[in-house]
Amino acid sequence: MTTISIRLDDDDKKELEKMCADMGMNISTFYMIYTKKALRDRCIPFEVAAPADPFYSSANQKQIKKADKQLRSGQVVEKSMDELERLEHE
């Protein structure tokens, strides 16, 4: 057997200990299960992703370019926050 040490945020460790205890195990058992599943399936047993920032979506970029064009051509409409909030609920 080998011992592995990892660093966890104190709050994360406490939360993980509680979750594991609720399932009737300790953190060591949790990591053993995780390791066995990863080795059996030959992959990380959950999705690892970095979702794209919606700001850079093609639809949003199109709207930004449209708004910029309107602004540059003087087609600006001014609204107060109250007006915008009323529009949101229409």
C-alpha positions, 0 to 999 in steps of 0.5 A: 500500500502507498500513502498519498497526501493531497491539499484541500481547502479546510471547508471543502475537507469538512464538507467532503467528510460530512458527505462521506459520513452520510454515505457510511464511508470516510475520505480514504474510501471515497478516494479508493472508489474514485480511483477504482472507477477511473482505472476500470473505465480508463477515464475520469469518472465525471465530465471535465469541461470549461464552458465557453463564456456566453459573451463570446458566443456568435449570437452575442457578438452579432448583437454587439456589432449591431449595437456598435453600428447603431451607436456609430450611426446615431441610432441611440435610444435612451431608457431609464432603469425604470423603463427598462424594468417595465419592458422586461416584464411586458 
